[in-house]
Amino acid sequence: MHLPTHSLRLSTALAAALALAGSIQTASAAEGEKSFEVYGFAQLDYTQDFGRVNPDWEDALRPSRIGIDEEQYGDDGQSSFSVKQSRLGVKATVPTAKGDINTKFEFDMFGVGDDAGQTTIRLRHAYGEFGQFLAGQTNSLFMDGDIFPNTVEYWGPTGMVFLRNPQIRWTPVKGANNFAVAIENPSNDIDSGQFREVADFPGAQGDQEWPDLTGQFRHDADWGHAQIAGILRWVGTEVIGDTAAPGDPEDLGVVYDDNDTGWGINLTTAINVFERDAIRFGYVFGEGIASYMNDGGMDAGPNQGLLPDGSLPGGTKIEAVELTGLSLYYDRWWSDQWSSSAGYSYTEVDNTAGQTGDTYEKGQYASANLLYYPVENVLVGAEVIWGELSVKDGRDNDATRIQITFKYNFSAKL
């Protein structure tokens, strides 16, 4: 019998979790004071679209995946059922003579990249932490996960920094004031722009010569928290083409390479209101940071377009794209069993002269919900979500959907 690919992946992940549990229990017998927890939730989302989005992204409303033409993905609404948000994780603590070793491994079922649109295993976190150092994949230091609102739609507000990234992190200051720096995995989204219209143009690819450098300072208090984070990165590109002289056999090599400096500042806060409510706010600005955003834009593009005769101009440089993002949400608890979240977010970029007219320029996102908790660890909710995509040549299109969610949490400590 042949199991489906996603079943094999799930079996592998469960086997890894059980193996980790066994190693922790073995260590526990020797050391004592260990902890191991399995946690997660099973979630079903029913969505009813009143327009159409990219079929590979029908389980999330990302403005960048809205068709810019009215009927690009069809002329009727679409309904879908998904368990892709379902999650499984394990975390463990092992004391040593020099401090605790903390590890975490977590995944969900939301396929992206080559697996976009599929229900398949996707790694969220995989890291270890000892003393002041962390190594592995987790939230970028440029991000503030605590401003993510209490929504049920998977992808969430477009205008906030959101990226889980492999990294090496140093946190020399911990406590009410927290300071950390990290080097993180670089990943450049480069737009070839108008050059794609040239028949023999081979295309550009990202050139990541150096890791991204991130830093974060955070202050926690009874009223909430405030955080400032920064990033400095190499945004590079290279074009692979035929470097041979006319008449000679093809010889592939780098025919063009260039780079620019990317940087960004992310200001965030969560302010406690009344007993349980919270205002969550984020503002981000920079150049060449689109790949760190929850949605929208490219890191860099050519600084000039094609000549009037359609030929490639000389002296073209790569230019980091300027970006601004904002997110503002209010989380409200009506009682122990009822809550709501409502807010608005946007990402806007200043496209380069060489990017095409259908390039992402602005994405807007708004949502409001009503959530019910009949018993502990069970959630039933309804949410209305709206998104709009605007592109460089002035066109725009929007989409609206309703999502109904059923969520069942679990946790077990061994």
C-alpha positions in Angstrom: 0.0 0.0 0.0 1.3 3.4 -0.9 0.6 6.3 1.5 0.0 9.8 0.1 3.0 12.2 0.3 1.5 14.3 3.0 0.8 11.2 5.1 4.4 10.1 4.8 5.5 13.6 5.9 3.2 13.5 8.9 4.4 10.1 9.9 8.0 11.3 9.7 7.2 14.4 11.8 5.4 12.3 14.4 8.3 9.9 14.5 10.7 12.7 15.1 8.6 14.1 17.9 8.4 10.6 19.6 12.1 10.2 19.2 12.7 13.6 20.9 10.3 12.6 23.7 12.3 9.4 24.2 15.6 11.3 24.4 14.1 13.8 26.9 12.7 11.0 29.1 16.1 9.2 29.0 17.8 12.4 30.1 15.2 12.9 32.7 16.1 9.7 34.5 19.6 10.9 34.7 19.1 14.6 35.6 15.5 15.1 36.9 13.6 18.4 36.5 13.0 17.9 32.8 9.8 18.9 30.9 8.4 17.8 27.6 5.1 19.1 26.1 3.1 18.1 23.1 0.6 20.8 22.0 -1.4 22.1 19.1 -4.9 22.3 17.7 -7.2 20.8 15.1 -8.9 23.5 13.1 -11.5 23.6 10.3 -12.1 26.8 8.3 -15.0 27.3 6.0 -14.6 30.3 3.7 -17.1 31.9 1.4 -15.6 34.3 -1.1 -17.7 36.8 -2.9 -15.1 37.3 -5.6 -12.2 35.0 -6.6 -8.5 34.9 -5.6 -5.6 32.9 -6.9 -6.8 29.2 -6.5 -3.5 28.3 -4.8 -4.3 30.8 -2.1 -8.1 30.3 -1.6 -7.5 29.5 2.1 -5.9 32.9 2.9 -6.9 36.4 1.8 -3.6 38.0 0.7 -4.0 41.3 -1.2 -1.1 40.4 -3.5 -3.0 37.2 -4.6 -6.2 39.1 -5.6 -6.6 39.1 -9.4 -6.1 42.6 -10.7 -8.6 42.0 -13.5 -12.2 41.5 -12.4 -12.6 37.9 -13.7 -8.9 36.9 -13.7 -9.7 33.8 -11.6 -13.4 33.4 -12.4 -16.6 35.5 -12.2 -18.4 33.8 -9.3 -17.7 33.4 -5.6 -15.9 30.3 -4.2 -16.5 28.2 -1.1 -13.8 26.0 0.4 -13.1 23.9 3.5 -9.6 23.6 4.9 -7.7 22.1 7.9 -4.4 23.7 6.8 -4.2 25.9 10.0 -4.1 22.7 12.2 -0.9 22.6 14.2 1.4 20.2 16.1 4.4 21.1 18.2 6.7 19.8 20.9 8.9 21.8 23.3 11.3 20.6 25.9 13.5 21.9 28.7 16.6 20.1 29.9 18.5 21.6 32.9 22.3 21.4 32.9 24.9 22.6 35.4 25.2 25.8 33.3 21.5 26.5 32.6 18.5 25.2 30.8 18.5 23.9 27.2 15.2 24.9 25.6 14.1 23.4 22.3 11.0 23.7 20.1 9.7 22.0 17.0 6.4 23.1 15.4 4.7 22.7 12.1 1.3 23.3 10.4 -0.3 22.1 7.2 -0.3 25.2 5.1 1.7 24.5 1.9 3.6 27.4 0.3 6.1 27.8 -2.5 6.1 24.7 -4.7 3.4 23.3 -2.3 1.1 26.3 -2.5 -2.5 25.2 -2.4 -1.7 21.9 -0.9 -2.4 20.4 2.6 1.1 19.4 3.6 3.6 19.7 6.3 5.2 23.2 6.7 7.9 23.9 9.3 7.2 26.9 11.6 9.8 26.6 14.4 12.9 24.4 14.9 15.4 25.8 17.3 17.5 25.3 20.4 18.3 27.9 23.0 21.1 27.8 25.7 22.0 30.8 27.8 22.2 33.9 25.7 22.3 32.1 22.4 19.6 30.7 20.1 20.2 28.8 16.8 17.5 27.6 14.4 14.3 28.8 12.7 11.9 31.0 14.6 10.5 34.5 14.5 12.8 37.1 12.9 14.2 39.7 15.4 12.8 42.3 12.9 9.3 41.0 13.8 7.0 41.5 16.7 4.6 38.6 17.0 2.8 40.1 19.9 1.0 42.7 17.7 -0.7 39.9 15.6 -4.4 40.4 16.4 -6.8 37.7 17.7 -8.1 36.9 14.2 -8.9 33.5 12.6 -8.0 34.2 9.0 -4.6 32.5 8.4 -2.4 35.1 6.8 -3.5 38.1 8.7 -2.8 41.9 8.3 -0.7 42.7 5.3 1.2 45.7 6.7 3.2 44.0 9.5 6.6 42.4 9.5 6.1 38.6 9.7 8.8 36.1 8.9 10.1 33.0 10.6 13.7 32.7 9.6 16.8 30.5 10.2 19.2 32.5 12.4 21.9 32.7 15.0 20.8 35.0 17.8 22.5 36.6 20.8 20.5 38.1 23.7 22.9 39.7 26.2 20.1 41.6 28.0 17.0 39.8 29.3 14.1 40.9 31.5 11.8 43.9 31.5 14.3 45.4 29.0 15.3 43.0 26.4 18.1 43.5 23.7 19.1 41.0 21.0 21.0 40.9 17.7 21.1 38.2 15.1 22.4 37.2 11.7 19.6 35.7 9.6 19.1 33.8 6.4 19.0 36.2 3.4 16.4 35.8 0.7 16.0 38.5 -2.0 12.9 38.9 -4.1 14.3 40.5 -7.3 12.0 41.9 -10.0 13.4 41.9 -13.5 10.7 44.5 -14.4 10.4 45.6 -18.0 13.5 43.6 -19.0 11.3 40.5 -19.0 9.8 41.9 -22.2 13.1 41.4 -24.1 12.9 38.0 -25.8 16.5 36.9 -25.1 16.8 38.4 -21.6 17.8 35.4 -19.4 16.3 36.8 -16.2 17.6 37.9 -12.8 18.1 35.9 -9.7 18.8 36.9 -6.1 22.4 37.2 -5.0 22.7 36.8 -1.2 26.4 37.3 -0.4 26.0 38.2 3.2 23.5 37.3 6.0 20.9 39.8 7.1 21.8 41.7 10.3 18.8 42.3 12.7 18.5 43.9 16.1 15.7 44.5 18.6 15.1 46.4 21.8 11.9 45.7 23.8 10.5 47.1 27.0 7.8 45.2 28.9 5.6 46.7 31.6 2.2 46.3 33.3 0.6 48.5 30.6 1.9 46.4 27.7 5.1 46.6 25.7 7.0 48.7 23.2 9.6 47.5 20.7 12.0 49.0 18.1 13.7 46.7 15.6 16.1 47.3 12.8 17.5 45.4 9.8 20.5 45.9 7.5 20.8 43.7 4.5 22.6 43.1 1.2 20.1 43.2 -1.7 21.9 41.8 -4.7 21.1 40.3 -8.1 23.0 38.6 -10.9 22.0 37.6 -14.4 23.3 34.3 -15.9 23.7 34.3 -19.7 26.0 33.4 -22.6 29.4 34.9 -22.1 30.9 33.4 -25.2 32.1 35.6 -28.1 29.9 35.7 -31.2 30.2 32.5 -33.2 31.7 30.5 -30.3 29.9 27.7 -28.4 27.6 28.8 -25.6 29.4 29.4 -22.3 27.1 30.3 -19.4 28.3 32.7 -16.8 27.4 35.9 -15.0 26.7 38.7 -17.5 25.5 41.2 -15.0 25.6 41.7 -11.2 24.8 44.5 -8.9 23.6 45.2 -5.4 22.0 47.9 -3.2 21.6 48.3 0.6 18.4 47.3 2.3 17.4 48.7 5.6 14.4 49.1 7.8 12.9 50.3 11.1 9.9 48.5 12.7 8.1 50.3 15.6 5.5 48.3 17.5 3.5 48.3 20.6 0.6 46.5 22.4 -1.2 48.6 25.0 -3.5 46.9 27.6 -6.9 48.5 27.8 -9.4 47.9 30.6 -8.9 44.4 32.1 -8.3 42.2 29.0 -8.5 44.4 25.9 -5.5 45.4 23.8 -4.6 47.9 21.1 -2.0 46.5 18.8 0.0 48.8 16.5 2.9 48.5 14.1 4.6 50.9 11.7 7.5 49.8 9.4 9.5 51.8 6.9 12.6 50.9 4.9 14.0 49.9 1.5 14.6 46.4 0.2 12.6 44.7 3.1 9.5 43.3 1.2 10.5 39.7 1.8 10.2 40.3 5.6 6.6 41.6 5.2 3.5 39.5 5.7 2.5 40.4 2.2 3.4 42.6 -0.8 6.0 43.9 -3.1 9.5 43.0 -4.2 12.9 43.8 -2.5 14.5 45.4 -5.6 14.0 46.2 -9.3 15.8 47.9 -12.2 16.2 51.7 -11.8 15.2 52.4 -15.4 13.0 50.9 -18.1 13.5 49.9 -21.7 14.5 52.5 -24.3 11.7 53.7 -26.7 12.8 51.1 -29.3 12.4 48.3 -26.8 16.1 47.7 -26.3 18.0 47.4 -23.1 19.5 50.6 -21.8 23.1 50.8 -20.6 24.1 51.7 -17.0 21.1 50.0 -15.4 21.4 49.5 -11.7 19.5 47.5 -9.1 17.4 49.7 -6.8 16.0 48.7 -3.4 12.3 49.4 -3.3 11.0 51.8 -0.7 8.2 50.3 1.5 5.8 51.6 4.2 3.6 49.3 6.3 1.0 50.0 9.0 -1.2 47.8 11.2 -3.8 48.9 13.8 -6.1 46.4 15.6 -8.3 46.4 18.7 -8.9 43.1 20.6 -12.0 43.2 22.7 -13.2 40.7 25.4 -16.9 41.1 25.9 -16.9 38.3 28.6 -15.1 35.1 29.4 -16.8 33.4 26.5 -17.0 36.1 23.8 -14.4 38.2 22.1 -13.9 40.3 19.0 -11.0 41.8 17.0 -11.2 44.5 14.4 -8.7 46.6 12.5 -7.0 47.8 9.3 -3.6 47.3 7.7 -1.8 48.3 4.5 1.6 47.9 2.7 2.6 50.5 0.1 5.7 50.5 -2.0 7.4 53.1 -4.2 8.1 51.1 -7.4 11.2 51.7 -9.4 11.1 53.2 -12.9 12.0 49.8 -14.5 9.1 47.8 -12.9 6.1 47.0 -15.1 2.6 48.4 -14.8 1.1 45.3 -13.2 3.6 45.4 -10.3 2.2 45.4 -6.8 2.0 49.0 -5.4 -0.4 48.8 -2.4 -2.3 46.2 -0.5 -5.0 46.9 2.0 -6.6 44.5 4.5 -9.4 44.9 7.1 -11.3 42.4 9.2 -13.7 42.1 12.1 -14.9 39.0 14.0 -16.9 37.6 16.8 -15.5 34.6 18.6 -17.2 32.2 21.1 -15.5 29.9 23.6 -18.2 27.5 24.8 -15.7 25.6 27.0 -12.0 25.7 27.6 -9.9 24.8 24.5 -12.8 25.1 22.0 -13.4 28.1 19.8 -16.2 28.8 17.2 -15.9 32.0 15.3 -17.1 34.1 12.3 -15.0 36.7 10.6 -15.4 39.1 7.7 -12.3 40.0 5.7 -11.7 42.5 3.0 -8.6 43.1 0.9 -7.7 45.3 -2.0 -4.7 45.2 -4.5 -3.5 48.3 -6.4 -0.8 48.1 -9.0 1.7 50.6 -10.5 -0.4 51.5 -13.6 -3.4 52.6 -11.4 -5.6 49.6 -11.6 -7.1 48.0 -8.5 -9.4 45.2 -7.4 -10.8 44.0 -4.1 -12.2 40.8 -2.6 -14.4 40.1 0.4 -15.0 36.8 2.2 -16.6 35.3 5.3 -14.8 32.7 7.3 -16.3 30.3 9.9 -13.8 28.6 12.1 -13.9 25.6 14.5 -10.8 25.2 16.7 -9.9 22.5 19.3 -6.8 23.0 21.3 -4.8 20.3 23.1 -1.7 20.1 25.3 -0.1 17.3 27.2 3.0 17.4 29.4 5.1 14.3 29.9 
